[in-house]
């Protein structure tokens, strides 16, 4: 395997340029899908390679349950600096498993808490209006009716009629496009490999921009949506229960408003290689392909080596 087993661990660095440029130059829908795909593949590849290195490290520990042949020199030679790297991979992989399990546990816990809090509340067309003076709104994904949009009277009372339409259109866009899935994938990816943190941050922004553009399309007035976002951001407080997406979640609200005050982004196809965003996109794509090939090659090689070293 040689150094190829380490490549997927650092190749996420090739996606950093597109994580920033995609926010500015790609349609939010395209940017969200591209960044989520890159993050998911790279996280999986790095985890696979970390697991392969961990096997070599575990085989060196006294009293381990693995076959004795797995600690032979021929196996250890497959990983450079096997004594140090192999043993370091053990706590590293444990940390990845714990962090990913924590993300999934928190995601499930929040979903359950929100659904319990909304149980029994009336909600025509998937909308629940809470009699609460605290201004907030969020989307709750679910199987029934595709999820629910929750808003308080405290927020709705501060918005004009057209701005309320923008709010509901924004939240419905989160539900219809299943933005919580993109967010969950990038959260897991960042937990598996810290080099993917910029992609998680970028996707949290592009999903909001995606919902903004859908709201602008439904309302038919970009300025109304921009005004609604700005007004909601000034008065909105954190919801009692965290949710997957909100109309004025903490973040770069001024950038969202500025984008809505400009022309609608063009839904272009593949960016040209001769532009900054095109070069960054193709670099990230190349890094993803190399990561996948390296992890696949390392996995096949390790399986063959371990098979040969396993006594019949």
C-alpha positions, 0 to 999 in steps of 0.5 A, spaced: 500 500 500 505 504 501 504 512 502 497 511 498 494 508 504 495 515 507 492 519 501 485 519 503 486 522 510 489 529 507 486 529 500 480 533 503 485 539 503 483 539 495 476 541 497 478 547 501 478 552 495 471 550 492 468 550 499 469 557 499 468 559 491 462 554 491 458 559 495 459 565 491 459 562 484 455 556 483 447 556 484 446 554 491 442 547 489 448 545 485 453 547 490 450 544 496 449 537 492 457 538 490 460 539 496 455 534 500 457 529 495 465 530 495 464 531 503 461 524 503 466 520 499 472 523 502 470 522 509 468 514 507 475 513 504 479 516 509 475 512 514 476 506 510 484 507 510 484 509 517 481 502 519 486 498 515 492 502 518 488 500 525 488 493 523 496 493 522 496 496 529 492 492 533 495 486 530 501 488 534 498 489 541 499 483 545 493 479 547 489 481 541 484 476 538 487 477 531 490 471 527 498 471 529 500 471 522 497 478 521 503 481 525 508 478 520 513 483 517 510 482 510 503 485 513 507 490 517 511 492 511 504 494 507 504 500 512 510 505 512 512 507 519 507 501 522 509 501 529 507 508 530 502 510 525 498 503 526 498 504 534 496 511 533 490 509 528 487 505 534 485 511 538 484 515 532 478 511 529 475 510 536 474 517 536 471 517 529 466 512 531 464 516 537 464 523 534 459 520 528 455 516 533 454 523 537 452 526 531 447 521 530 445 521 537 444 528 537 440 528 531 435 523 533 434 526 540 433 533 537 428 530 532 424 526 537 424 532 542 421 536 537 416 531 535 414 530 542 413 538 543 409 538 537 404 532 538 397 534 538 398 541 535 393 543 530 397 544 523 393 545 517 398 543 510 403 542 515 404 548 518 403 549 526 403 556 529 405 556 536 402 561 541 408 564 543 411 571 544 418 569 543 419 570 535 422 564 532 421 559 526 424 552 524 422 546 519 421 539 522 422 534 517 418 528 518 414 522 514 407 525 515 406 530 510 413 531 509 414 535 515 412 541 519 413 548 519 413 551 526 412 559 527 410 563 533 405 568 533 411 573 536 414 572 529 408 572 525 406 578 528 412 582 526 412 580 519 407 583 513 403 578 509 408 578 503 414 577 508 410 571 512 409 568 505 416 568 504 417 565 511 413 559 510 416 558 502 423 558 505 421 553 510 417 549 506 423 549 501 428 546 507 423 540 507 421 539 500 429 538 498 430 534 504 436 539 506 437 536 513 440 530 509 445 534 506 446 537 513 447 530 516 452 528 511 456 533 512 456 533 519 458 526 519 463 527 514 466 533 519 466 528 525 470 523 521 475 527 518 476 534 521 479 537 514 472 537 512 470 542 516 470 547 511 465 543 507 460 542 513 460 550 514 459 551 506 453 547 506 450 550 512 450 556 508 448 554 501 442 550 504 439 557 507 441 560 500 437 554 496 431 555 501 432 563 500 432 562 492 426 557 492 422 562 497 424 568 492 421 564 486 414 562 490 413 569 492 416 572 486 419 578 489 427 577 491 426 584 495 420 581 499 424 575 501 431 579 503 426 584 507 423 578 511 430 575 512 433 581 515 427 583 519 426 576 522 434 576 524 433 582 528 428 579 532 429 572 532 431 568 538 433 561 539 428 556 539 427 552 545 429 546 541 434 546 536 432 544 529 435 542 522 434 549 519 431 556 520 429 562 517 434 566 520 439 562 523 445 564 526 450 566 520 451 570 515 445 573 514 448 580 511 451 575 505 444 572 504 440 579 504 446 581 499 445 575 494 437 576 494 438 584 492 442 582 486 440 578 480 438 570 481 444 565 480 444 562 474 443 554 474 449 553 470 452 546 468 459 544 469 463 550 470 469 551 465 476 549 467 478 556 465 475 560 471 477 560 478 471 556 481 471 551 475 479 550 477 477 549 484 471 544 482 475 540 478 481 540 483 476 537 488 473 532 483 480 530 482 482 529 489 475 525 490 477 520 485 484 519 487 481 518 494 476 513 492 482 509 488 487 510 493 482 507 498 480 501 494 487 499 492 489 499 499 483 495 501 484 490 496 491 490 497 490 489 505 485 483 504 490 479 499 496 480 504 491 478 510 488 472 506 495 470 505 498 471 512 492 467 515 493 460 517 489 455 514 
